[in-house]
Every structure is written in structure tokens, then in C-alpha cells.
Amino acid sequence: MRFLAPGVSVRQPLLLAVFLNLALFLCARPAQAESAYVRVSQVGYEAGESGARAYLMSTAAETGATFKVVGADGTTAYTGKVGALLGTWANTKKLTYQVYALDFVVGCGRSYSIFVTGPVSAHSPKFAVDRPDVLYPGLLVNSLFFYQTERDGADFIPNALRTAPGHLKDKNAELYLTPPLDDNDDINNVPPAKPLKSAGLPNVDASGGWWDAGDYEKYVQTVSYTTALMEIGVRDFANQMGPGAKLYPPAPPNSISYAGDSGHGAPQSADFSAEAKFGIEWLLKMWSHSSPAFAYQVDNTQEWNYYGAGTPASAAGNCGGTYNSPYCLITEYDIWILPQAADNFQQAGDPKPCDPLTTFYICNRPVYVGQPQALISPNLAGRLAASFAVCYQLNRKQDPALANQCLQAAEQVFARADTHYADPAPSVDAGSCPSCLLTIAPFDGYPETVWDDDMELGATELYFALRSAEGEPPSGLPNTDPKVYLQLAAQFAKSYITNVYDPGYSDTLNLYDVSGLAHFELYRALELAGNPEGLAVSQKVMGKQLLAQVDAAITQAKSDPWGFGFPWAAGDTTSHGAGLSVMASEAYGLSGDARYNLYARRWLANILGTNSWGSSFIVGDGSTFPNCIQHQVANLAGALDGTAGGTPILWGAATEGPNSYTTSGVVGGMILCPANGVDTFQKFNGNSGTYDPSQTALFQDNVQSYSTTEPAIDLTATSFLMWSWRMALQTNP
């Protein structure tokens, strides 16, 4: 979850502290000796391409320095001079690193290390140079392990981190209206109103689905996005993510540990088919065409005014306020437990589990619905339609009943999209926002503002679905003509270009903007349709548009010493980096321009070691990665020293990565990590060029810092497409 102000943890209540003695120490520290570091892609480099790039990061000028690439057997495979100065990386006004290119070409099928000889010597961790089908299959297995571990409900998969199902009471969940929120995002149902207002509708089965992140909420916002990307991966990369995926692929080269070797419950291959179906089954539960209200969220995270620790706070129990109330309700963010403990949770001091005055909503998780109305927020409608439409494409032959249910749902939800919103739509930093797109409660948890891209994706996948029906679509569909959806997809694409891209509001592929995928899908659909005339856009226009968005990232990369196509401090860095790699691979696939292939590999490497911190930001991938992620299962049931070989860990989990801020604060039951609180990455924080604290990117490997270490299903979703593209290089015909 990513929504509170800098310096305030997502977990409440918090124990915040200011370490003045540490600050005084840092101010008084003596000048440090010169230092240098070699940064490499820790998951390896693809052989047979136009060379590989590592980076030398040094506090001293390294002009004239040399380096050699040495194989694991000690033989030198390459020697050369340190390349051009690419720029500087400023940690403080007094500490600046110079960043140099280390370009090299070596043979395939071996592991290497780089050694620099110069004013300040340095060496790299081991890395492999090999074929993509050697480097990446195990990393896809790691990704699948993450999603399997995130499963909620009875259909969980017992594995090294999971021993019991969670939140079984979600199977009979009560529906509530979205609560009003004040400027602190606290629930503001003023007595005599109840803490939550019932929607007056029958209970629903909200069991299953994936947890959103390191806690246990479930959102249509993120599950629909993740499911759509996962299904497209299964469809387009059948030999990487689908039924053709290799059984028991070996561990990735030089990996410290591997999900495939984690024992009982470990994935046997990287076939995501069952996982994608698991996501669809939950979305179908949340979607009901006959219901007057749309269920979009399971669980509550926000404090209560009057009934809890909000403002005013209740005087009862641990709330410590002044408002006279017998209630002291707690939320998801007040506890740190394994998921199986929630259904009968008993707080210390309570007379019984699931006490109606304190822990009732921990045990009996609310399901939020929007205001009863016929229309649905277009961001959710578009992504749901895409998920359901690809479900039809995948299951049309092997499970016709499910496929037909999905296609009916796809057309129904698409038809109910409320396209009267401005694009971009309004946004708020806190509180209720009736004019904003529907995402989650609170809106600023996932403040999405653009939606034409979601509708473009939904319409395009509906075109593919009806086209794949081969003239025999399910009976009872509102529309059976695929050309109708192609026309709509073209119109939404045109609106995105005009309203979002041209004014400068576009983003790279991630949860908040799927145009980097939607444009490519529409390009393919137009090609399949013979590039018909009379549509709002042509195939040529969509190809140029996708390339333009990738070119913008290349321009950004040229201003960064690490060549990254996204600002390091802008947030969701890992997801954006993988999304950039996917977009560059798409651009290479449709243009054949080797420049895009080069950047696809470099942006992949940026989030896996070629950065100032010398860290991968995906757990278990590479040799340096986050040990202390903000994730309850990983923290309570896993090893906290994964980079030292400790297992089990949450393999494949993509974390937030570098951000503009770090967070602090603990919850009872949280295992502190690192135990000594030392920030080993602090000296690598910084920004390109002259030191500018407003632009500084920070990475802290600490369980308290959700802004840098929390993983999430949406953050991880672009990574499995990234691995698949690199292995396949082209989609299935």
C-alpha cells in the first residue's frame, strides 16, 4: 500500500523516534577514504547481443583506469579501458560518485567477475553470460512462487512459507457502503451512525484472490490489472508462462537460493495457467451483473473517528481518546499476524475472540461497494473486461462453461463503464473524492487518474475474444461483432493520445497506465483485421505512438548516469523498470530496431543491480536483494537473511525499490529487520548531477520502510512479462 505522506508509515499505531545522536555522529564524522564499486546485472547478461555494460562508481576520477573480465576458472576473458564518464551521482554536498561505463564482450555459458585497476580498485559480484533460456526460466519460477504464496482462502498452496489457509470467513462476507473519510483518511461515520453502514444486500463469497501486498487486503483495482497481464503472458508466451513451460528448470546461474528448490509446494514449472485462473475466479465472485452495487474491496485499513483511534478517538481500551464510546475498533494496519490467525483473532485484554467492540472487523472483514448505480468507474470496467475477455480466449476449448461466463461478464462490465469522467480525472491527497475514479478506500492509496488506456485494453481484448470465437460466440451476448470493439478500441486510443499523452500526463507500463500494453495489443489487432480504414487510429499511428512513448524513456535514460528510463525517486521504481523493459521489447518486436532491444536489456539490468545501490529489488533474484521486506508472512515465517543463504524467502516478490522517502514505525509482533537498524544503503542514496535533496532517491532495506521494501502483486506483474519477452523475443502467432 502506498499512500501516506513521506516519513509516515503505512502501519498504525506507530512508534516513531528521532535518532538525534546518530545525526550528530554523521555530522561529525571524519572524511572517508576514496571508494569504488562495480555494478552489474546480477541475474546475468544475454549472450550473442551487442556487448554488455557494467558500471564503475567511484569517488575518485578513474580516467585511464583499466578493467578485466575474469572467468570462474581464473582465466581473463576480456580486458579494456574504463569507458567514458556517464555522469555523477551525488549522495550529499560532500559525497559525489563518478559513474563510468564498463563495456565488454565475452563468451557464452560461463560466470565472470570484473576487476578494475586504477586510482581506486574495485571488483564485482559474479554474473553469468548465457542464453535467455538459461538465465530467466528460474526467475519466472520465483515469480510464480510469489503469487502462489499470496493466495488467500481455502485454495491456498502449502509451501515453505504457508502452512494454513487464511480468511475463510470471507466466504460469507457482508457488503458495506464505502465509508466517508476525513482529511486524515479516517472513517467519519458520526454517531449514532454505525461504524460501517450496511449496503442492505445479501452477503457474498469474497474468498480467494491474492492479497494486495504485504498485508491482507484484496482489491479489484490490483487483482484485475495483475490477472490481465498474467493471462496475456500465458496466451502470448505459452512456452515461457503457459502449458509449454519447461518442467523443473534449474536454478538461475549464481543464485543464492531458488524457489524451485524450496521443497513441498514449490512450483514445478513457470506455467501460470492455474494462477491466472485463480485470479479470474475471484474477479467473477466480485462481479455480479445482477447486483445494483459493485464490490471492489475486501478488508478495511482506515482508523475510525469516534469508534477507534481517529480524531476524536474513543476513550475506551487502547484508543486513549476522549470520546465516550464502548468501542475501540482496530484495523488491518494495527496488527501483524499470519493470515490463519485472523478468523478468530483475539486481542490481548479482550474477553473473547472477534470482540464486537474491538476486533470484529478483523475476523469479519467488510466488503466495500460503490454507491448503487448502473455505471462503473471506467478504469475498473476496462481492466475487468480485459481480464474476462482473455479468460475466454484461454479457456474457449478446454473449459467452455468458464469461457462463456467470462465473455458474458466482459461484455456486461464493459457496457457499464462510466465514460463521463474527464481524462485525466481529478485526484486528492486524502479524504473522500466522489469525482475521482474508483480505486480503493482511501482513493489516495491507489490514486489512478487516467482511464482511456484501460478501456482501450478492454475493447481490444474483446475484439480478440470474439474473433477467436470463429463465428460461434456464446448465446445471449449483447454484441457478437468483433469490429464493434475494434472501433471502440481505436476511439479510446485516440482519446488517450489527445487527452493524456499530448498534454504530458502519460506514464510507462504500470498499474496506473496500461497504454504501454494496450497500444501494442491494438497494433496487433489492427494488423489482424487488415488495418481497416475509417477508424480513429490506424496501425501505423499506433506503432508510432508506442515507439514515441519508448523514445521518451530513452531520452530520460540519456540524462541518467545509469541509463534508467524513469526517475529513480518517482516511486514504484521496480515496476516501472520492468514495464519499461516490456515496452522496449514490444518496440523491438514491431520495429526491428536494435536500439530498443538494447534498452530492454539495460532497463532490466537497472532493477537487478546496475544502480547506485548495487542491489536487485526483486527478492531472491541476484546476489544482493532486500532481506527485510514489509510483508507479514515473509517477516513471521521466513528467513531474514536471504542474501546470506537463509531460506525460505518470498522469492520473486518485486518490491517498491528506491523512492523519494523512507518510512518508519513498528507494530506489535513485527520482527525488527535488520536487527541492528543499520542502513547499509544510505551512502548510495542520491541523485544525478549536483546534489539536490528534492530529487534524492532513497533505498532502505528495513521492514519498517514500506515505501522501499513492500512487495505487491501489481509491482511484480510487469516482471513476469519482462522475463517472458526476453526469452521469446516475439509473441506467439
C-alpha angles and dihedrals in degrees: 000000000000117000120097127099121273111284095021117105123227088231118086141230092036136195103215122188137180114218099210093164091058091048091052090049093052091049091052100042117125123246112285127231118258113275138190136190136191115221120201139168098269094202090056141249129281113250123227095035128113097285133292131262130218125170136233114212113191140164088215131063107265099188108146094018118137134213139195133203110223126195124228089260091059098254119132112241099177140010129189149140121277106264134234124315103260096190142285135284115210119207095174137340087276102038120061128160125211114220122211134183120246105194119181145158121213138161128282128256101033141097122237145181128208122229121194122203116194144087087328117020123216142167136204135232117258119282135177130232109204148120118302090244088061099041102045116032093080090050089056088052088054090052092051090050089057094055093044089053091050092059117124128200135026095320094066118138114238108228142143091299102031126063104158141025120262136221099005089166088071085082089079104031128166120234119232134184115252104272122237113253129207127218090282091053089249120144108259108195100147116215134285080043111089121251088260127015116231116235089221091234131122118276117264138214102249095162122129126029128110126288110250099235138318091338131052109260119123121211133185084212094068102024092055092050093046094045093050092052092044094051092047088052092052091047099044099034102039092157093050106033102009141061091302094061113126117260118241099357112196123255115281112267114277092001116157093215137351136216090221089064096045096106130233112029096016114146112262093206140353093264104138094182096107092042093053089050089051089057092048093050091057093046090052089053091052093046119072119169091197095052117096089216132052118231109217109157140040119203134016126252103174129096120240127239110223093003100053144002097315127104111316094026124207117258091222128101118329095344091091097198137125105245111109105237135130089222128093101167119188130205140215090271093057096065138058111200144130112270095248090063095063102076093063101021117165120191119217108269096020117124093228143359119281092018109196091224098050121007103021094114092047090061098032103041116204123233113214123217130188122245108295105266140128098249131072130209105270096230091060094038092053096048093043090050090050092049093048094044093053088046087061092049092051098043104033094109107026099040109018094170093057091041093053092047089052095049092048089051092046094056093042097051092042090053090053095055113129102224095174092096120107113247110251090035123208122282136200133196094221143354134037118327115188091179094053125092113269110255114136138320108291099037092209088063087075105008100189115172108170124072113158087088091056092051090046090055093046094050092046093052090048088054090052091046096053091042090054091052086077094216095311106091121167115280119257098035115150088225132019100175111099091198090069091063093043089056091049092047090053091050093050090048090052090049091050092052092047100039104030112019102038095050090048103255098120125116137193121264110301140109093294098050125026096175089109087067100028094056092052092048091049091048088056092045092052090050091051090050092051094254094280120211125241098047125124091251136018131221089256092053092051092048091051090046094054091047091049091055091050091045089056089057090049089053089052090048092056090061093053123077090220093048093239116161096214131054109266094222099046097093136247085053097164094050092047092049093052090043090053090052090051092050092048090050089050090050090051090048094056100035106030088220107150090210090074092049089053093053093044087061095042095050089049088053092049092067093041103054114308094103136093093269094053089225139128110227094209115086113248095005110114130353101286115046138136114300097177107052122170096244123121098216094044092047097046103033103024140072117269095204103061095146088058091053099268115152151236102041132160094267116202097017110144109214129205092261123193116003141168092260143021126218137218138193137104137229125209109271096026113132107227113238127216087030092212094045093230116155103218093178098052094098090058097053114110149100138263115274124353115012111271116172090201089061100038116130115215131197122184124175098212131125089229094059104080089166091069108020109034113109123210140186093244093047090054096045097082092051096065090052089047093055092044094050092050091053098042103031088194134043123250113273 
